[in-house]
């Protein structure tokens, strides 16, 4: 793996990756199984809705493909410890026997590079689903305010004006960007024309992470404006 010189470096990079996506990760952990103790490179834990998930990660910073024996060994450890999943990380690839031994089991054979790509997509989609809720909340808040008050607070343009901020346009642009990214469809050309004069409101990509960053930015800005408007209304 480029930039990772030793097995221990590789192990630390793996742990950092799992922490980055919100999981708990410890290196060099000794676990007590039913039959014996096991030394595991990286132990990953997550807690959700009162349930704990346990993953055992073996890091193979080798120059040759991983063999079937290593997959079988991890399967035994996963079973003995009662873990939910085992993962073997190796940038050097896996022999066909290793891939077959892992097929239809709770042991995954992959590389840190591949894991970063697949997880990035999953994380992006999760962020997009959260943003859908924020968009809906902003829409409800926006239209609960009177038109004249929205104009007064800089949330929308004057009638017949073609420049200035528009919360409605922000909401439509955000919703369109999220839907395009979740479905993997190209941004609609009509939307591109509509937003042409306001490039900050048009996402030209469907990459989940990039779209999530784009939408988070414009929705955060709208949320601040709504906070200020609601404070003015209460005052």
VOSE-923395 format. One record per residue (C-alpha): residue number from 1; x, y, z. Coordinates in Angstrom, 2 decimals. Layout:
<atoms>
[atom NUM [X Y Z]];
...
</atoms>
This chain:
<atoms>
[atom 1 [0.00 0.00 0.00]];
[atom 2 [1.46 3.32 -1.05]];
[atom 3 [2.65 5.43 1.86]];
[atom 4 [2.39 2.62 4.42]];
[atom 5 [5.83 1.12 5.10]];
[atom 6 [5.21 -1.56 7.73]];
[atom 7 [2.57 -3.93 9.01]];
[atom 8 [2.14 -1.81 12.11]];
[atom 9 [1.65 1.32 9.97]];
[atom 10 [-0.95 -0.58 7.96]];
[atom 11 [-2.69 -1.68 11.15]];
[atom 12 [-2.80 1.92 12.44]];
[atom 13 [-4.13 3.18 9.10]];
[atom 14 [-6.92 0.59 9.28]];
[atom 15 [-7.85 1.64 12.83]];
[atom 16 [-7.86 5.32 11.81]];
[atom 17 [-10.18 4.52 8.92]];
[atom 18 [-12.77 2.84 11.16]];
[atom 19 [-12.58 5.69 13.68]];
[atom 20 [-13.06 8.20 10.89]];
[atom 21 [-16.40 6.62 9.95]];
[atom 22 [-17.61 6.80 13.53]];
[atom 23 [-16.69 3.38 14.92]];
[atom 24 [-14.55 2.45 17.92]];
[atom 25 [-11.28 0.78 16.90]];
[atom 26 [-8.45 -0.61 19.06]];
[atom 27 [-5.21 -2.17 17.88]];
[atom 28 [-3.35 -5.20 19.30]];
[atom 29 [-6.24 -6.55 21.35]];
[atom 30 [-6.28 -9.91 23.14]];
[atom 31 [-9.76 -11.41 23.22]];
[atom 32 [-10.95 -14.38 25.25]];
[atom 33 [-12.81 -16.94 23.18]];
[atom 34 [-14.66 -20.07 24.23]];
[atom 35 [-11.58 -22.24 23.73]];
[atom 36 [-8.58 -19.93 24.00]];
[atom 37 [-7.19 -16.39 23.77]];
[atom 38 [-6.74 -14.64 20.43]];
[atom 39 [-4.52 -11.68 19.54]];
[atom 40 [-6.33 -9.52 16.99]];
[atom 41 [-4.78 -6.72 14.92]];
[atom 42 [-7.78 -4.38 15.07]];
[atom 43 [-11.01 -4.79 17.03]];
[atom 44 [-13.89 -2.63 15.82]];
[atom 45 [-17.02 -2.00 17.89]];
[atom 46 [-20.18 -0.06 17.23]];
[atom 47 [-23.25 0.64 19.35]];
[atom 48 [-26.63 1.26 17.77]];
[atom 49 [-30.09 1.13 19.36]];
[atom 50 [-28.71 -0.72 22.34]];
[atom 51 [-26.93 -3.41 20.33]];
[atom 52 [-23.16 -3.89 20.11]];
[atom 53 [-21.47 -5.08 16.94]];
[atom 54 [-18.01 -6.66 17.04]];
[atom 55 [-15.67 -6.95 14.04]];
[atom 56 [-12.26 -8.59 14.04]];
[atom 57 [-9.81 -7.17 11.51]];
[atom 58 [-6.59 -8.86 10.41]];
[atom 59 [-4.08 -6.66 8.55]];
[atom 60 [-1.78 -8.39 6.06]];
[atom 61 [0.86 -6.01 4.75]];
[atom 62 [2.40 -8.62 2.47]];
[atom 63 [3.85 -8.78 -1.03]];
[atom 64 [2.07 -12.01 -1.97]];
[atom 65 [-1.67 -12.89 -2.18]];
[atom 66 [-3.37 -14.15 0.97]];
[atom 67 [-4.03 -17.90 1.10]];
[atom 68 [-7.08 -19.94 2.04]];
[atom 69 [-5.48 -20.95 5.36]];
[atom 70 [-5.58 -17.38 6.65]];
[atom 71 [-9.26 -17.04 5.83]];
[atom 72 [-10.06 -20.33 7.56]];
[atom 73 [-8.03 -19.27 10.61]];
[atom 74 [-9.96 -15.99 10.91]];
[atom 75 [-13.26 -17.83 10.51]];
[atom 76 [-12.33 -19.98 13.50]];
[atom 77 [-11.40 -16.94 15.61]];
[atom 78 [-14.63 -15.14 14.69]];
[atom 79 [-16.61 -18.23 15.71]];
[atom 80 [-14.69 -18.78 18.95]];
[atom 81 [-15.02 -15.14 20.05]];
[atom 82 [-18.62 -14.80 18.85]];
[atom 83 [-17.85 -11.80 16.66]];
[atom 84 [-20.30 -10.53 14.07]];
[atom 85 [-17.76 -10.28 11.26]];
[atom 86 [-14.16 -10.89 10.37]];
[atom 87 [-12.26 -8.77 7.85]];
[atom 88 [-8.92 -9.51 6.22]];
[atom 89 [-7.27 -6.41 4.77]];
[atom 90 [-4.53 -6.94 2.19]];
[atom 91 [-3.37 -4.76 -0.68]];
[atom 92 [-1.57 -7.75 -2.27]];
[atom 93 [-4.80 -9.55 -3.17]];
[atom 94 [-6.16 -13.00 -2.38]];
[atom 95 [-5.69 -16.44 -3.90]];
[atom 96 [-8.78 -18.01 -5.47]];
[atom 97 [-8.99 -20.51 -2.60]];
[atom 98 [-9.09 -17.67 -0.09]];
[atom 99 [-11.90 -15.94 -1.94]];
[atom 100 [-13.86 -19.20 -2.11]];
[atom 101 [-13.33 -19.86 1.61]];
[atom 102 [-14.76 -16.45 2.45]];
[atom 103 [-17.72 -16.65 0.08]];
[atom 104 [-21.12 -16.82 1.83]];
[atom 105 [-19.49 -16.48 5.25]];
[atom 106 [-19.16 -13.61 7.72]];
[atom 107 [-15.51 -13.10 6.74]];
[atom 108 [-14.81 -10.39 4.17]];
[atom 109 [-11.67 -10.27 2.02]];
[atom 110 [-10.80 -6.78 0.83]];
[atom 111 [-8.16 -4.06 0.87]];
[atom 112 [-8.04 -0.80 2.78]];
[atom 113 [-8.12 1.05 -0.54]];
[atom 114 [-11.31 -0.76 -1.63]];
[atom 115 [-12.87 -0.34 1.80]];
[atom 116 [-12.29 3.40 1.68]];
[atom 117 [-14.09 3.64 -1.67]];
[atom 118 [-17.09 1.51 -0.72]];
[atom 119 [-17.44 3.05 2.74]];
[atom 120 [-17.14 6.54 1.30]];
[atom 121 [-20.17 5.85 -0.90]];
[atom 122 [-22.16 4.39 2.02]];
[atom 123 [-21.29 7.33 4.27]];
[atom 124 [-22.23 9.79 1.55]];
[atom 125 [-25.63 8.17 1.06]];
[atom 126 [-26.28 8.17 4.80]];
[atom 127 [-25.46 11.89 4.91]];
[atom 128 [-27.80 12.52 1.98]];
[atom 129 [-30.68 10.78 3.78]];
[atom 130 [-30.04 12.96 6.84]];
[atom 131 [-29.99 16.03 4.60]];
[atom 132 [-33.41 15.08 3.22]];
[atom 133 [-34.81 15.57 6.72]];
[atom 134 [-33.07 18.93 7.06]];
[atom 135 [-34.40 20.05 3.68]];
[atom 136 [-37.96 19.11 4.70]];
[atom 137 [-37.57 20.93 8.00]];
[atom 138 [-36.23 24.06 6.26]];
[atom 139 [-39.06 23.99 3.75]];
[atom 140 [-41.65 23.85 6.52]];
[atom 141 [-39.94 26.71 8.39]];
[atom 142 [-39.51 28.79 5.23]];
[atom 143 [-43.13 28.63 4.09]];
[atom 144 [-44.47 29.18 7.60]];
[atom 145 [-43.20 32.75 7.28]];
[atom 146 [-45.23 35.30 5.34]];
[atom 147 [-44.05 36.36 1.89]];
[atom 148 [-43.48 39.99 2.82]];
[atom 149 [-41.63 39.00 5.97]];
[atom 150 [-39.40 36.65 3.94]];
[atom 151 [-38.56 39.52 1.58]];
[atom 152 [-37.89 41.82 4.52]];
[atom 153 [-35.53 39.26 6.10]];
[atom 154 [-33.64 38.59 2.86]];
[atom 155 [-35.02 35.08 2.47]];
[atom 156 [-36.50 35.77 -0.96]];
[atom 157 [-36.27 38.32 -3.74]];
[atom 158 [-38.70 41.11 -4.40]];
[atom 159 [-41.48 40.12 -6.80]];
[atom 160 [-40.33 40.30 -10.47]];
[atom 161 [-36.70 40.74 -9.41]];
[atom 162 [-34.18 38.41 -11.08]];
[atom 163 [-31.32 38.72 -8.63]];
[atom 164 [-30.88 38.26 -4.91]];
[atom 165 [-31.24 35.36 -2.48]];
[atom 166 [-34.11 32.88 -2.79]];
[atom 167 [-34.72 30.27 -0.12]];
[atom 168 [-37.16 28.52 -2.42]];
[atom 169 [-34.47 28.11 -5.08]];
[atom 170 [-32.04 26.81 -2.47]];
[atom 171 [-34.57 24.20 -1.33]];
[atom 172 [-35.33 23.09 -4.88]];
[atom 173 [-31.64 22.91 -5.78]];
[atom 174 [-30.83 20.93 -2.62]];
[atom 175 [-33.70 18.50 -3.13]];
[atom 176 [-32.77 17.97 -6.78]];
[atom 177 [-29.08 17.39 -5.97]];
[atom 178 [-29.90 14.84 -3.23]];
[atom 179 [-32.39 12.94 -5.38]];
[atom 180 [-29.95 12.83 -8.31]];
[atom 181 [-27.15 11.48 -6.10]];
[atom 182 [-29.33 8.85 -4.39]];
[atom 183 [-30.66 7.55 -7.70]];
[atom 184 [-27.35 7.91 -9.54]];
[atom 185 [-29.04 9.90 -12.30]];
[atom 186 [-27.38 12.80 -14.07]];
[atom 187 [-28.44 16.31 -12.96]];
[atom 188 [-31.45 17.42 -14.97]];
[atom 189 [-30.60 19.77 -17.85]];
[atom 190 [-33.63 21.95 -17.14]];
[atom 191 [-32.39 22.41 -13.61]];
[atom 192 [-28.95 23.30 -14.98]];
[atom 193 [-30.49 26.01 -17.17]];
[atom 194 [-32.66 27.25 -14.29]];
[atom 195 [-29.63 27.59 -12.01]];
[atom 196 [-27.20 28.75 -14.71]];
[atom 197 [-27.10 32.29 -13.42]];
[atom 198 [-26.50 31.02 -9.89]];
[atom 199 [-23.71 28.41 -10.18]];
[atom 200 [-23.51 28.02 -6.42]];
[atom 201 [-26.96 26.40 -6.53]];
[atom 202 [-26.20 23.75 -9.13]];
[atom 203 [-24.36 20.50 -8.33]];
[atom 204 [-22.85 19.07 -11.52]];
[atom 205 [-21.91 15.76 -9.87]];
[atom 206 [-23.77 12.75 -8.43]];
[atom 207 [-20.89 11.65 -6.18]];
[atom 208 [-22.60 11.16 -2.77]];
[atom 209 [-19.83 12.75 -0.68]];
[atom 210 [-19.43 15.74 -3.01]];
[atom 211 [-23.18 16.29 -3.24]];
[atom 212 [-23.56 15.96 0.54]];
[atom 213 [-20.87 18.63 1.03]];
[atom 214 [-22.57 20.91 -1.52]];
[atom 215 [-26.05 20.50 -0.04]];
[atom 216 [-24.83 20.80 3.55]];
[atom 217 [-23.23 24.13 2.65]];
[atom 218 [-26.30 25.74 1.07]];
[atom 219 [-28.74 24.29 3.62]];
[atom 220 [-26.56 25.42 6.55]];
[atom 221 [-26.63 28.93 5.10]];
[atom 222 [-30.43 28.80 4.79]];
[atom 223 [-30.77 27.47 8.35]];
[atom 224 [-28.79 30.44 9.68]];
[atom 225 [-31.03 32.86 7.76]];
[atom 226 [-34.14 31.10 9.09]];
[atom 227 [-32.78 31.24 12.66]];
[atom 228 [-32.25 34.99 12.30]];
[atom 229 [-35.69 35.54 10.77]];
[atom 230 [-37.46 33.53 13.49]];
[atom 231 [-35.57 35.44 16.18]];
[atom 232 [-36.68 38.72 14.60]];
[atom 233 [-40.25 37.48 14.48]];
[atom 234 [-40.19 36.53 18.17]];
[atom 235 [-38.57 39.85 19.09]];
</atoms>
